[in-house]
Amino acid sequence: MLKAGYNVKVAAGAVTAGGLPRILIPAPRCCDRLRCRCWVSVVQLYAGAFLPGFMLAGLYIGYIIVARVVGKPHLMPPLAASERRVDLPPFARALDEVWPSTP
């Protein structure tokens, strides 16, 4: 991100905020320990952890898109056209010949 010209604070915030939903999706050992103490099924605990995890991830993505990309685009410049194009690996090119993506 820094090589692409992103602001240091934006890059560090995106990386650190990306680790927070990890503790909720999938729910770690804390759900197993909580299950033993609260007499709740594992499925209910996991279901209770997924919604907040996905909601946090969605809020982070929304914040980055709305507040940063639209509001302050100079903090995150777009990549050059040469860096956006990535050649397909050989196996993917072979699949494209068998099943072309465009008619």
Secondary structure, DSSP 8 states (H G I E B T S, - for coil): -TTTT--HHHHHHHHHHHHSGGGTSS--HHHHHHHHHHT--HHHHHHHHHHHHHHHHHHHHHHIIIIIIIT-GGGS----HHHH-----HHHHHHHHHS-S--
